[in-house]
Amino acid sequence: MNRKAARTAKSKSTKKMRNRPEYIKRETDSDREYLKTLLPSLKRWRSWWHRTQCGGVDLESAQHCEQRRPLEEWPTKPTGKEEDLLLYRWRSRTDTHIPASGMEDYVRPVCPGEHQLEAHVDLFSWVAFLSSIISQVERYLALPESVTVDWNAHLNAVHWDAAQSRYADRVGCRSRAFTTYTGYANLFPVMLGVTREVDKVQATLQLAREQLWSPHGLMASSFASVRQAREEGIQHDNLFVGYVWPHINLLCLYSLKTVYWDQMKLEEARVMYEQLRLLSTNTVREGTRWWEYYNPLDGRGEGSKTYIGTRALFLGILDDFS
C-alpha cells in the first residue's frame, strides 16, 4: 500500500471511530474533566474583578474594595438600597484615558476629583458575561450555581438611562447622573448578550443605527460626541473616537445572530446582522491590507498593518458563526 492509500485508509478509520458511542463518551468525559479543572480558576478570576474593580455610591465604598461582600452573598435582585447596587469602575483612570478598559481614549466625562464615583457599563457587562459563562459550566457539570445574581435586573437598576432610553455610564459629576457621550460603551449590554428585554434591545439597536452607523461599520463614537469632546477640550489619541474597529463590530454581529436572532427571534436583529455583516466584509475585503481599524468616512485602513487579529475575526464573519 502506498503512502496516499495508507493516509486515506487511516482517515476513513478515524471517521468511523468518531461515530462510535465509546468515542463520544470518552470525549465527553474528557471535556467534563477539563471544565472541572478550569472552573476554580474562572471563579477566582470573577472574584478578582469583583474585589478590585468595585464602584460605590460614596467615596468610602468606592475606594475600599476589600470591604465589599462577595458576589456569592449579593442579592439576586436589586433591593432598592444603595448598598445593594452592583457597581463596577475601571481602575487606571486619568482625566481623559482609561487604559485598563481596552478603549483607552474612549470619551468619558471629565470631572476632576469625582471620577471615583463613576460606574462603567462596559465593565459591568464584561463581569456579567464572565459570570454567565461560569454558570453555564456549573449547570453542565450538574453543580449548583455559585452566584445567583440577576445580572439583567442589576444592569437596569444601575445603567439604564430612562430619559435617553439607553444604557450608559454613571458619571461622578454632581451635575448629572449619566454620560452625555454616545459610543461603543452604550452597546456593551447587547454586544455581550447581557440584556434580554426586548424593548431595551430594540432601543439599543436603534441607537446604534441612528448615531453609530457608517458605510463601513459601527463607529466607536458618534459624530456628535466627537464634536462635543472637541468643544470641551478633551484630549484623545484619535483611536476610539470615531473609528470603526472590526473586533467590536464582530462582537455585535455575534450577539445579533446567536442571541437576538437565533434565540429571541427579533427581526430587527436579523436585518441589522445581515447589513452589518455585509458592510464589515466589504470594508475589510476592499482594503489593501488587513488593518487594525478603519476610517468611517472613506473606509481607509489605519493603525497596524497586516493585523492578524482582523484576519482571525474576519473568518468568523465569513463562516456566519455556524
BELFEN-V519311 format. One record per residue. N is the residue number from 1. PHI is phi in whole degrees, 0 to 359 (* if undefined). OMEGA is omega in whole degrees, 0 to 359 (none if undefined). NEAR is the number of other C-alpha atoms within 8 Angstrom. Layout:
N	PHI	OMEGA	NEAR
N	PHI	OMEGA	NEAR
This chain:
1	*	180	4
2	283	186	5
3	296	182	6
4	297	180	6
5	295	180	8
6	295	179	9
7	295	180	8
8	296	179	8
9	296	180	8
10	294	180	8
11	297	179	8
12	296	180	8
13	295	179	8
14	296	180	8
15	297	179	8
16	296	182	8
17	296	182	8
18	291	179	8
19	271	183	8
20	275	181	8
21	303	182	6
22	294	178	6
23	292	181	10
24	298	179	10
25	295	180	8
26	298	179	8
27	292	179	8
28	296	178	8
29	298	179	8
30	295	177	8
31	298	181	8
32	297	179	9
33	296	178	8
34	297	181	8
35	294	176	9
36	298	179	9
37	290	184	8
38	281	189	8
39	305	180	10
40	301	179	8
41	292	177	8
42	298	180	9
43	291	176	9
44	295	179	8
45	297	177	8
46	300	180	11
47	297	179	10
48	298	178	8
49	300	184	10
50	294	184	12
51	275	187	11
52	254	183	8
53	243	184	11
54	284	169	15
55	244	180	15
56	197	180	15
57	277	175	9
58	220	185	7
59	298	181	9
60	299	182	7
61	286	181	12
62	284	184	13
63	265	188	10
64	248	181	8
65	295	184	11
66	296	180	6
67	271	185	6
68	285	175	9
69	297	175	6
70	293	181	9
71	300	180	9
72	299	181	7
73	256	185	7
74	282	178	9
75	301	180	8
76	299	179	7
77	245	174	8
78	300	183	11
79	259	185	6
80	93	177	6
81	272	182	7
82	298	182	6
83	291	180	6
84	260	175	10
85	289	183	11
86	266	187	7
87	246	175	11
88	228	182	14
89	223	177	12
90	298	169	12
91	275	180	7
92	81	183	7
93	293	164	10
94	250	180	6
95	299	188	7
96	235	184	12
97	226	171	11
98	227	183	15
99	303	184	10
100	296	184	9
101	286	185	8
102	84	174	6
103	235	196	9
104	302	182	10
105	255	177	14
106	303	189	13
107	287	174	14
108	228	183	7
109	303	179	9
110	255	178	9
111	228	185	9
112	309	178	6
113	85	184	5
114	237	185	9
115	294	183	12
116	291	179	11
117	263	179	13
118	286	170	13
119	219	190	12
120	258	185	13
121	291	179	16
122	291	177	10
123	292	176	11
124	305	182	11
125	295	178	12
126	296	180	9
127	295	179	11
128	296	179	10
129	297	178	11
130	299	181	9
131	295	179	10
132	293	177	8
133	294	179	8
134	299	179	11
135	296	177	11
136	297	179	8
137	297	181	10
138	297	178	11
139	294	179	10
140	297	180	7
141	271	180	8
142	61	178	6
143	253	175	7
144	293	180	6
145	291	183	8
146	285	178	6
147	234	183	9
148	248	181	7
149	296	172	9
150	274	187	8
151	297	179	8
152	298	181	9
153	294	179	9
154	292	176	12
155	301	180	11
156	296	182	9
157	293	185	9
158	261	195	10
159	244	180	11
160	276	177	11
161	269	185	10
162	297	182	6
163	295	181	4
164	255	181	5
165	53	180	9
166	199	171	12
167	277	183	13
168	201	172	13
169	295	165	13
170	275	185	13
171	253	180	13
172	278	182	11
173	297	181	11
174	290	184	5
175	280	181	4
176	203	185	7
177	265	185	9
178	238	178	9
179	296	177	11
180	262	180	6
181	275	179	10
182	234	179	10
183	183	184	12
184	305	184	10
185	303	181	10
186	294	184	14
187	267	188	11
188	302	178	11
189	299	175	13
190	273	182	12
191	302	180	12
192	254	174	12
193	69	182	10
194	284	182	12
195	271	179	10
196	237	180	8
197	274	189	6
198	303	184	6
199	296	180	6
200	283	174	11
201	296	180	11
202	297	178	9
203	296	180	10
204	291	178	13
205	295	178	10
206	295	176	8
207	301	179	10
208	300	181	11
209	293	188	8
210	281	188	7
211	240	184	9
212	242	184	14
213	285	175	10
214	218	178	9
215	297	185	8
216	236	178	15
217	126	181	13
218	279	181	11
219	276	180	15
220	292	179	14
221	219	179	17
222	288	178	13
223	299	179	9
224	296	179	6
225	291	177	13
226	296	178	11
227	296	180	8
228	298	179	8
229	298	179	11
230	295	181	9
231	294	180	7
232	272	177	6
233	72	179	6
234	281	181	10
235	280	177	7
236	209	182	11
237	259	179	6
238	60	178	8
239	248	179	9
240	263	177	13
241	234	174	12
242	109	185	14
243	286	177	14
244	263	181	14
245	254	183	12
246	302	185	11
247	291	176	9
248	290	177	8
249	298	179	13
250	294	177	10
251	300	177	10
252	297	180	11
253	299	182	12
254	298	181	11
255	290	178	13
256	302	183	14
257	278	190	13
258	280	182	10
259	255	192	11
260	273	173	13
261	254	183	13
262	298	184	8
263	264	186	7
264	263	176	7
265	58	177	9
266	277	182	8
267	296	179	7
268	299	179	8
269	292	179	13
270	297	182	13
271	295	180	8
272	295	179	9
273	301	182	11
274	297	181	8
275	289	181	8
276	292	177	11
277	298	180	10
278	294	179	8
279	299	182	11
280	297	181	12
281	297	181	11
282	294	181	9
283	297	180	11
284	289	184	10
285	293	185	6
286	276	179	6
287	284	180	11
288	285	179	4
289	217	174	7
290	269	187	13
291	252	181	15
292	288	178	14
293	208	190	11
294	228	177	13
295	289	183	13
296	287	182	14
297	271	184	7
298	241	178	6
299	76	181	11
300	290	179	8
301	284	179	12
302	218	182	10
303	85	182	7
304	290	177	7
305	275	179	9
306	47	186	7
307	286	185	10
308	297	180	7
309	300	179	8
310	295	178	12
311	301	183	9
312	297	180	8
313	292	181	11
314	298	179	10
315	297	178	8
316	296	179	9
317	295	181	12
318	295	181	8
319	284	179	7
320	62	178	6
321	53	182	9
322	282	none	3
